[in-house]
Amino acid sequence: MSLLIPGTNSIKDTGYDVANSLRFDDASDDYLSRSISSTGNRRTWTWSGWVKRSNTTQQYQNMMSMGSNNIRINFSNQNIWVYDYNGSGFDFYLVTNALFRDVSAWMHIVVAVDTTQGTASNRVKLYINGVQETSFSTETYPSQNHDTEANTSGQNNVIGTAGDSLGNNGFHGYMAEIVLIDGQALDPTSFGEFDEDSGIWKPKDVSGLTFGTNGFYLDFEDSSALGNDAAGSNNFTVNNLTAIDQSTDTCTNNFATLNPIQAALSSATFSEGNLKSVTAGTSGENFGGGNSIGVASGKWYFEAKATVGSGSSDRNVIGVTGELSTIAYNKSYYGSSSTVSYQSYNGKVIKNEVDQYTGSLYATGDIIQIALDIDNLHVYFGKNGTWQNSGNPESGATGTGAVDLIALTSTTDGFYFIYHGDNSGASGPVSTFEFNFGSPSFSISSGNSDANGYGNFEYAVPSGYYSLNTKNLAEFG
């Protein structure tokens, strides 16, 4: 079973699969843009998108901007804002009372605008996961028949950043199934439906919709043309996004990422859709926290590319923990009493502060492998395709070359997490890990998937092990 499988993430088979998403990172100034050449319907339109956030503390993370004065659909810290600013005031302005803090879940957002409606509150509607939001801290609606800047010739549509300040106030995270409908105000059932068995909101095929003059459907399936409009020819220009930003982490198969909410206890910073962690290089033990999905059964495979400084004070660690609250305050370079860790500078693998064996040192560019066998309570570590301590992850109960997880302290009801960081105990060293739970943010030269066909790994996935995503969890977790 999984500790964190929220929202749309726990359906084994949705009947409709979304193949790809696009990973955005504000520090990279990445976005999609399109100049509108022909005016469509300025009064009636719908925007729909599936998103998975990576950051909940930055203000003004723009998902969609339209027009010079900017219609915006964005997150501000943990609220959703939908507004139309005309240069001196707001023509409409909605700010949710609800807070959206979950960086492990996909969510569906629909904004439906129809300013021809006689009732003011019907002119702009916001839906989250199929349900209309009606509680707002700020609630201003447009005048009847107001012409918005949407679908206006000479204006821009921009995805992933602010339309009036390109590259600023960008979105952190993943987007999938981005749709604009020009000329209709649609409700969420055009884009999704509740699963009959679980009651969870899930996507459905939108290809049969009528998109209108300036409408588009971005499915992100063509890695060589990420701005391709799958519904027509309203293609977007790609800015600072490349094929590596195409992801298989989607609203129908959610992959594990790192968890910056847990890491708020430490000094690590996160990027690349919460797949990259960098510690601050300050004195003391700086841990990055755990992954977003904990496991209590099954067999799971991960990889992580390391960036390691030089010298004995640079002590990258990577391993497994059962107690997330402890690792942020670890005071021993061996790791806390709730961890099994693999150290960079001496190659030691340590459990509960006791040496288990000495493997290879690892350095910048090395890829660390972890095979986590919860069914037999074993963990195996590898480096660049070689399992340490002559390990054999396929040895089952024998556990050849493994460290057992027995007596590993757990305060999370038997769940285990990957953890990582720098426990140098000195200022200066910075530890970086780029994780691959199956949908990596760094280039893979070979390409290996698990037996279910999920994941893209540098090295072969051991038989019986799987990448950590919700479809595999539904079957094996």
RAVENDA-V93980 format. One record per residue. N is the residue number from 1. PSI is psi in degrees with one decimal (none if undefined). D_CENTER is the distance of its C-alpha to the mean C-alpha in whole Angstrom. Layout:
BEGIN
<<N:PSI:D_CENTER> <N:PSI:D_CENTER>>
END
This chain:
BEGIN
<<1:165.1:20> <2:144.8:17> <3:-39.9:17> <4:94.6:13> <5:77.9:13> <6:166.6:13> <7:-122.9:14> <8:14.8:14> <9:-5.5:12> <10:17.6:16> <11:127.2:18> <12:-45.9:19> <13:109.8:20> <14:-15.6:20> <15:-25.4:22> <16:122.9:20> <17:132.9:18> <18:121.5:15> <19:-38.0:15> <20:154.6:12> <21:177.9:10> <22:129.9:10> <23:123.2:8> <24:144.9:9> <25:116.1:10> <26:-35.3:13> <27:-19.5:15> <28:-1.5:16> <29:44.7:17> <30:142.4:16> <31:170.1:16> <32:141.8:18> <33:149.4:22> <34:130.8:25> <35:129.4:28> <36:127.0:30> <37:-14.8:34> <38:127.8:35> <39:133.5:35> <40:-136.3:34> <41:114.3:34> <42:-14.7:33> <43:-23.9:33> <44:119.8:31> <45:165.5:28> <46:136.3:25> <47:136.0:21> <48:138.3:18> <49:146.3:14> <50:130.4:12> <51:149.4:8> <52:112.2:5> <53:154.4:6> <54:-14.4:5> <55:132.6:9> <56:6.4:12> <57:-18.0:15> <58:133.8:15> <59:152.6:18> <60:60.7:18> <61:103.6:14> <62:124.2:16> <63:-44.8:14> <64:133.1:18> <65:141.8:21> <66:130.7:25> <67:164.6:28> <68:-38.8:30> <69:-6.9:30> <70:99.4:26> <71:130.4:25> <72:142.0:22> <73:110.5:19> <74:169.2:17> <75:138.4:15> <76:105.7:18> <77:-107.1:16> <78:4.6:16> <79:162.0:18> <80:131.5:18> <81:137.5:20> <82:119.0:22> <83:162.9:25> <84:107.1:28> <85:126.1:30> <86:7.8:33> <87:-25.8:34> <88:-13.5:36> <89:-178.1:34> <90:125.7:32> <91:-33.4:33> <92:155.7:30> <93:111.0:28> <94:130.8:25> <95:121.9:23> <96:145.0:22> <97:-32.4:23> <98:144.0:21> <99:140.8:18> <100:97.8:14> <101:-7.4:13> <102:114.9:10> <103:5.3:7> <104:-9.1:7> <105:146.8:8> <106:145.5:8> <107:153.6:11> <108:129.8:14> <109:130.2:16> <110:130.7:19> <111:118.3:22> <112:122.5:25> <113:129.8:28> <114:92.1:32> <115:-2.0:34> <116:-10.5:37> <117:142.9:37> <118:-31.4:40> <119:125.6:38> <120:-44.2:36> <121:-10.8:33> <122:-3.7:32> <123:-26.5:32> <124:122.3:28> <125:139.2:26> <126:129.4:23> <127:137.2:21> <128:121.1:18> <129:45.7:17> <130:-1.5:21> <131:133.3:23> <132:132.5:24> <133:130.2:24> <134:-1.3:27> <135:114.3:27> <136:140.7:26> <137:-28.2:28> <138:131.8:28> <139:95.0:30> <140:129.2:32> <141:154.9:32> <142:160.0:34> <143:157.7:38> <144:136.1:39> <145:22.5:38> <146:134.2:36> <147:109.1:35> <148:173.3:32> <149:-2.3:31> <150:144.0:29> <151:33.8:30> <152:128.6:32> <153:136.3:34> <154:-9.4:33> <155:173.0:30> <156:148.8:27> <157:129.7:23> <158:132.7:21> <159:124.4:17> <160:0.6:14> <161:179.6:17> <162:131.6:20> <163:-27.9:23> <164:-1.6:26> <165:72.6:24> <166:132.3:22> <167:-8.2:20> <168:154.9:20> <169:46.9:18> <170:166.0:15> <171:140.3:11> <172:114.9:8> <173:-152.7:5> <174:144.0:5> <175:146.0:9> <176:154.5:11> <177:55.9:15> <178:124.6:16> <179:137.8:20> <180:128.7:23> <181:119.2:26> <182:109.8:29> <183:-2.4:32> <184:142.3:30> <185:101.6:29> <186:151.8:27> <187:172.8:26> <188:-20.3:23> <189:-11.7:25> <190:-17.7:25> <191:-18.2:21> <192:177.7:20> <193:158.6:22> <194:131.5:22> <195:133.1:23> <196:-35.8:26> <197:-44.3:26> <198:-19.5:23> <199:8.8:23> <200:139.7:19> <201:130.5:18> <202:157.3:17> <203:159.4:17> <204:168.2:21> <205:125.6:22> <206:2.8:23> <207:-21.3:25> <208:1.5:28> <209:160.0:28> <210:117.5:30> <211:-21.6:28> <212:-177.6:31> <213:-49.2:32> <214:10.6:29> <215:160.4:26> <216:164.4:23> <217:111.1:21> <218:111.7:18> <219:-8.0:17> <220:28.9:15> <221:-19.4:17> <222:104.3:20> <223:-18.7:18> <224:-8.6:21> <225:72.8:21> <226:-18.4:18> <227:14.4:20> <228:131.9:22> <229:109.4:23> <230:-10.3:23> <231:-8.9:26> <232:-134.4:28> <233:16.1:29> <234:66.2:27> <235:154.9:25> <236:148.5:22> <237:134.7:23> <238:127.4:20> <239:111.6:20> <240:24.0:18> <241:136.5:16> <242:-178.8:17> <243:-29.1:17> <244:-18.2:14> <245:-9.1:12> <246:131.8:12> <247:153.6:10> <248:5.9:11> <249:108.3:7> <250:177.1:9> <251:-5.0:10> <252:-8.0:13> <253:97.6:12> <254:121.8:8> <255:152.7:8> <256:148.8:8> <257:177.9:6> <258:164.0:8> <259:95.6:10> <260:-18.0:11> <261:-45.5:13> <262:-38.5:15> <263:-4.8:15> <264:-19.0:17> <265:-12.7:20> <266:-172.4:20> <267:16.3:20> <268:150.8:17> <269:151.4:15> <270:147.6:11> <271:-175.1:10> <272:52.2:8> <273:34.1:5> <274:36.3:6> <275:-10.9:8> <276:132.3:11> <277:134.6:13> <278:123.0:17> <279:165.1:19> <280:-16.9:22> <281:23.9:25> <282:165.4:27> <283:136.6:30> <284:-178.4:29> <285:116.0:26> <286:105.1:22> <287:147.1:20> <288:-7.6:16> <289:-171.7:15> <290:179.5:14> <291:166.5:11> <292:-17.6:10> <293:115.8:12> <294:152.1:15> <295:141.7:18> <296:0.1:22> <297:168.5:23> <298:-178.7:23> <299:128.0:22> <300:143.9:19> <301:136.9:18> <302:160.3:16> <303:156.0:17> <304:130.8:16> <305:130.6:18> <306:147.5:20> <307:115.7:22> <308:133.6:25> <309:178.1:27> <310:154.9:31> <311:159.1:33> <312:-14.3:34> <313:-10.8:32> <314:101.3:29> <315:78.8:27> <316:142.7:24> <317:146.9:23> <318:141.1:20> <319:-153.1:21> <320:140.0:21> <321:154.6:21> <322:6.1:22> <323:91.8:23> <324:-31.4:20> <325:-24.1:22> <326:-37.3:24> <327:-25.4:22> <328:-18.3:22> <329:20.4:25> <330:136.8:27> <331:13.5:30> <332:135.1:31> <333:-15.6:30> <334:-11.5:30> <335:157.0:27> <336:178.1:28> <337:6.7:30> <338:23.9:27> <339:154.1:25> <340:125.1:26> <341:150.0:25> <342:117.8:26> <343:142.4:27> <344:-44.9:27> <345:-20.2:30> <346:-1.6:33> <347:4.6:31> <348:145.3:31> <349:125.4:29> <350:137.2:30> <351:130.1:30> <352:42.6:31> <353:16.0:32> <354:129.7:35> <355:134.4:35> <356:-46.8:34> <357:168.5:35> <358:119.7:34> <359:-153.4:32> <360:144.4:31> <361:148.9:30> <362:152.8:27> <363:-176.6:27> <364:130.3:25> <365:-14.9:23> <366:145.1:24> <367:120.5:21> <368:134.7:21> <369:140.8:21> <370:124.8:21> <371:114.7:22> <372:108.0:22> <373:90.6:24> <374:-31.8:24> <375:-36.1:27> <376:6.2:30> <377:52.8:28> <378:149.7:28> <379:137.0:25> <380:142.7:26> <381:141.3:25> <382:164.3:26> <383:121.3:26> <384:40.4:26> <385:-3.3:27> <386:121.3:29> <387:131.7:29> <388:154.8:30> <389:31.9:33> <390:37.6:34> <391:152.1:32> <392:94.3:31> <393:-16.2:28> <394:9.6:30> <395:-3.4:33> <396:-134.2:32> <397:-23.1:34> <398:-38.9:36> <399:42.1:33> <400:119.2:34> <401:6.6:33> <402:165.3:30> <403:130.8:30> <404:155.4:30> <405:4.9:28> <406:137.9:31> <407:11.1:32> <408:120.7:29> <409:134.4:28> <410:125.5:26> <411:14.8:25> <412:37.6:22> <413:42.8:25> <414:8.2:25> <415:148.3:21> <416:149.1:20> <417:152.4:17> <418:140.8:16> <419:168.3:17> <420:167.9:18> <421:-160.0:20> <422:116.4:23> <423:50.7:26> <424:-30.5:28> <425:12.9:30> <426:155.4:31> <427:152.6:30> <428:-58.0:29> <429:139.2:27> <430:130.5:23> <431:132.4:21> <432:131.2:18> <433:136.7:16> <434:111.4:14> <435:148.5:12> <436:100.4:12> <437:4.5:11> <438:-17.3:12> <439:81.7:10> <440:158.1:11> <441:2.3:11> <442:158.6:15> <443:139.6:17> <444:129.0:19> <445:-23.8:23> <446:-64.6:23> <447:102.5:21> <448:136.3:21> <449:170.5:20> <450:-178.9:20> <451:-19.6:23> <452:-0.9:21> <453:10.5:20> <454:146.8:17> <455:156.6:15> <456:98.6:16> <457:155.4:18> <458:-36.3:20> <459:160.9:23> <460:135.6:24> <461:126.1:22> <462:145.7:25> <463:132.2:27> <464:-5.1:26> <465:154.9:22> <466:154.9:19> <467:152.1:15> <468:91.9:13> <469:168.9:12> <470:-26.4:13> <471:-42.4:16> <472:-37.6:17> <473:-39.8:17> <474:-26.6:19> <475:-38.0:22> <476:-14.2:22> <477:none:20>>
END
